[in-house]
């Protein structure tokens, strides 16, 4: 059987998980798997979360997984020095984390506009992201953790 030309194409895939380690880790696992297949990955989150995750990215895959930090936005009731993930917060403050996450829409859109991302894997929280990806001509998929 003749191999199709597009079978050899490698993708640039951006992943954008919710700000919780129960979401980061499955997104990191899928990122590792996709990078083993030769695809480039941009793992997008906030600086404090990415510092923690960079310690568990396999060194042999680190060349294919780019860490993309987006500055954690301040919102009333929550500042970056307080927390950037659910593991650092009491549950009654998680709605403030969601507000901060939603403010990542603008720097994330800018990153996507200025990159060569072909696919985007997103979590449940950024309801605003699929329309942005569509507008930019980027395929997107929801990954349920």
C-alpha positions as a Python dict, from the first residue, in 0.01 Angstrom:
ca = {
    (1, 'X'): (0, 0, 0),
    (2, 'X'): (132, 341, -96),
    (3, 'X'): (194, 576, 195),
    (4, 'X'): (9, 906, 170),
    (5, 'X'): (218, 1220, 167),
    (6, 'X'): (48, 1369, 474),
    (7, 'X'): (130, 1062, 684),
    (8, 'X'): (483, 1198, 726),
    (9, 'X'): (376, 1547, 834),
    (10, 'X'): (470, 1649, 1184),
    (11, 'X'): (246, 1886, 1373),
    (12, 'X'): (294, 2170, 1614),
    (13, 'X'): (42, 2106, 1892),
    (14, 'X'): (-38, 2350, 2171),
    (15, 'X'): (-183, 2214, 2495),
    (16, 'X'): (-364, 2432, 2748),
    (17, 'X'): (-479, 2255, 3065),
    (18, 'X'): (-685, 2386, 3355),
    (19, 'X'): (-477, 2511, 3650),
    (20, 'X'): (-486, 2189, 3852),
    (21, 'X'): (-230, 1910, 3875),
    (22, 'X'): (-501, 1651, 3812),
    (23, 'X'): (-522, 1816, 3469),
    (24, 'X'): (-155, 1905, 3414),
    (25, 'X'): (-36, 1547, 3449),
    (26, 'X'): (-270, 1388, 3189),
    (27, 'X'): (-190, 1677, 2952),
    (28, 'X'): (179, 1615, 3011),
    (29, 'X'): (134, 1242, 2943),
    (30, 'X'): (-40, 1308, 2613),
    (31, 'X'): (228, 1568, 2530),
    (32, 'X'): (502, 1313, 2596),
    (33, 'X'): (327, 1057, 2377),
    (34, 'X'): (273, 1300, 2089),
    (35, 'X'): (633, 1423, 2110),
    (36, 'X'): (755, 1061, 2092),
    (37, 'X'): (571, 1045, 1759),
    (38, 'X'): (781, 1339, 1643),
    (39, 'X'): (534, 1623, 1691),
    (40, 'X'): (636, 1954, 1849),
    (41, 'X'): (445, 2049, 2160),
    (42, 'X'): (389, 2389, 2318),
    (43, 'X'): (279, 2330, 2678),
    (44, 'X'): (108, 2650, 2789),
    (45, 'X'): (42, 2755, 3147),
    (46, 'X'): (154, 3000, 3412),
    (47, 'X'): (517, 3034, 3529),
    (48, 'X'): (489, 2871, 3872),
    (49, 'X'): (304, 2568, 3732),
    (50, 'X'): (548, 2528, 3445),
    (51, 'X'): (847, 2537, 3681),
    (52, 'X'): (700, 2242, 3867),
    (53, 'X'): (619, 2051, 3549),
    (54, 'X'): (957, 2110, 3385),
    (55, 'X'): (1112, 1891, 3653),
    (56, 'X'): (917, 1587, 3529),
    (57, 'X'): (948, 1630, 3152),
    (58, 'X'): (1169, 1355, 3021),
    (59, 'X'): (1509, 1501, 2920),
    (60, 'X'): (1503, 1311, 2590),
    (61, 'X'): (1170, 1478, 2504),
    (62, 'X'): (1249, 1828, 2628),
    (63, 'X'): (1371, 1933, 2283),
    (64, 'X'): (1023, 1867, 2142),
    (65, 'X'): (819, 2007, 2433),
    (66, 'X'): (842, 2383, 2460),
    (67, 'X'): (733, 2542, 2783),
    (68, 'X'): (524, 2854, 2712),
    (69, 'X'): (465, 3071, 3019),
    (70, 'X'): (177, 3314, 3025),
    (71, 'X'): (192, 3570, 3306),
    (72, 'X'): (-57, 3490, 3579),
    (73, 'X'): (-305, 3778, 3588),
    (74, 'X'): (-412, 3938, 3911),
    (75, 'X'): (-780, 3942, 3995),
    (76, 'X'): (-953, 4084, 4299),
    (77, 'X'): (-918, 3822, 4569),
    (78, 'X'): (-619, 3641, 4418),
    (79, 'X'): (-263, 3742, 4329),
    (80, 'X'): (14, 3540, 4163),
    (81, 'X'): (215, 3532, 4485),
    (82, 'X'): (-76, 3356, 4653),
    (83, 'X'): (-146, 3075, 4406),
    (84, 'X'): (-145, 2964, 4044),
    (85, 'X'): (-317, 2626, 4083),
    (86, 'X'): (-598, 2461, 4275),
    (87, 'X'): (-347, 2273, 4491),
    (88, 'X'): (-245, 2602, 4653),
    (89, 'X'): (-596, 2727, 4728),
    (90, 'X'): (-885, 2651, 4957),
    (91, 'X'): (-1188, 2554, 4748),
    (92, 'X'): (-1375, 2878, 4816),
    (93, 'X'): (-1103, 3069, 4623),
    (94, 'X'): (-1117, 2852, 4308),
    (95, 'X'): (-1370, 3087, 4139),
    (96, 'X'): (-1103, 3359, 4157),
    (97, 'X'): (-857, 3119, 3991),
    (98, 'X'): (-1111, 3065, 3711),
    (99, 'X'): (-1138, 3443, 3662),
    (100, 'X'): (-760, 3468, 3636),
    (101, 'X'): (-754, 3173, 3393),
    (102, 'X'): (-1010, 3347, 3173),
    (103, 'X'): (-784, 3653, 3164),
    (104, 'X'): (-521, 3433, 2995),
    (105, 'X'): (-739, 3455, 2681),
    (106, 'X'): (-555, 3759, 2550),
    (107, 'X'): (-191, 3648, 2590),
    (108, 'X'): (-285, 3298, 2468),
    (109, 'X'): (-451, 3443, 2158),
    (110, 'X'): (-140, 3650, 2091),
    (111, 'X'): (80, 3341, 2122),
    (112, 'X'): (-142, 3144, 1883),
    (113, 'X'): (-150, 3430, 1630),
    (114, 'X'): (231, 3447, 1628),
    (115, 'X'): (301, 3075, 1617),
    (116, 'X'): (273, 2795, 1364),
    (117, 'X'): (43, 2582, 1582),
    (118, 'X'): (-165, 2335, 1375),
    (119, 'X'): (-364, 2179, 1658),
    (120, 'X'): (-478, 2287, 2001),
    (121, 'X'): (-571, 2052, 2285),
    (122, 'X'): (-776, 2230, 2548),
    (123, 'X'): (-941, 2146, 2877),
    (124, 'X'): (-1297, 2206, 2997),
    (125, 'X'): (-1244, 2554, 3141),
    (126, 'X'): (-1161, 2783, 2846),
    (127, 'X'): (-1507, 2799, 2684),
    (128, 'X'): (-1373, 3096, 2488),
    (129, 'X'): (-1086, 2907, 2324),
    (130, 'X'): (-1248, 2692, 2049),
    (131, 'X'): (-1395, 2997, 1870),
    (132, 'X'): (-1055, 3167, 1883),
    (133, 'X'): (-885, 2859, 1737),
    (134, 'X'): (-1146, 2839, 1461),
    (135, 'X'): (-1099, 3207, 1376),
    (136, 'X'): (-722, 3151, 1354),
    (137, 'X'): (-758, 2837, 1139),
    (138, 'X'): (-626, 2609, 1414),
    (139, 'X'): (-786, 2268, 1466),
    (140, 'X'): (-887, 2209, 1825),
    (141, 'X'): (-987, 1915, 2037),
    (142, 'X'): (-1126, 1890, 2389),
    (143, 'X'): (-930, 1653, 2617),
    (144, 'X'): (-1131, 1536, 2916),
    (145, 'X'): (-914, 1440, 3211),
}
